[in-house]
Amino acid sequence: MEKKIIYFDNNATTRVDPRVFEAMRPFFCERYGNASSIHTFGGSVMADVEAARCRVAELLGADFRDKDGRAAEILFTSGGTESDNAAIAAAAAVAPERRRIVVSRVEHPAILTTVREYERRGYDVRQIPVDDRGRLDMAELAATVNENTALVSLMWANNEIGNLYPVTEAAEIAHRHGAIFHTDAVQAVGKVPIDLASQPIDMLSLSGHKLHAPKGIGVLFIRRGVRFKPLVTGGHQERGRRGGTENVPGIVGLGEACRLAKAEMAEEVRRLAALRDRLEREVLKAIPRAFVNGDLEHRLPNTSSISFEGIEGEAILSLLDRHGICASSGSACTTGSLEPSHVLRAMGVPYTRAHGTLRFSLSKFNDESEIDELMKVLPGIIATLRRISPFWREDPA
Ligand code: PLP
């Protein structure tokens, strides 16, 4: 029998909802035509693509429809990374005389690595700092955006600590100076209400695999009237804004995931927040010198970043893994050096804490019994690792 997996890593990726999978199924072996074909077999699929586009728009509160009833502000991409890249590229291309790009220090690498490339090309890239709870310095943002700014990009929700950012205020600051405002809402969509009809956001990125649709499908919302230049050029798909044959199963799956999120979110968010709060309560009660990171008042309902002083997050993860429990650490092991992540560093979390940071991220497929299972093993794992850790002091004073 397969070992039961307890999956607390939903900010990394989510399980495809079986209802999403069923909606996609006909588009592999039966209705596999090319949506852009002239023949009825292929072309009829376009109606499903457009229906999915409307469902995405409905979840986002994007109320514009063109004369054919299409939600033309929704551009399908390959995922969050492409959407972020396309937003930055478009903002730079439509206003080449503006040479400043403003982002936060806690953006995802899809933004930070990309703007670094623009820096190499001569752009003046500014990263706005955060405080020890990961809250953005809004005064610094207001002082940094100027008439030379092409783009302000601020994430809606942080993937590591779950903080929610004041995107409406940031958009207003950007607009005062004629800059485009983009938000990476990859972790927010489906977890917090979004109403683009009333929020002055020019572009927004989302990713299917973070909300129970498959990997490899995403969206860039581009508000009507906001100038755009394609990143991916080729055929005339997506009204000339992104070349490449449409990923029909992915698009249909994302549409269904958005429909489900809209119908179920309000109820689900309450349940998730209660589950997360219980997890934190029990961890803090059972384990000394554990600290919850982030802005506890403005955060996602599903994400908990907890630092366990004096030990390595990776060691905790590998012991949890033996029990089939999946979570993430707060390190960036891309360099092989296990540096604390750029988010924890930007917050100034002390090294002995930052190294022992775990992220638990929940979804609609988690339940109370899984928290019970976690709590049966986690306190013992932490105590064992602290006993052998050179960085642990029983009495920190
Ligand atoms: N932005 C944020 C905030 C994310 O959490 C992620 C994925 O982890 C991405 C962008 C990238 O999305 P994708 O994996 O769809 O490229």
Residues whose N, C-alpha, C, O or C-beta is under 5 A from the ligand:
A	BS01	PLP	N11 A12 G79 G80 T81 E82 H108 A110 A157 N159 D184 V186 Q187 S207
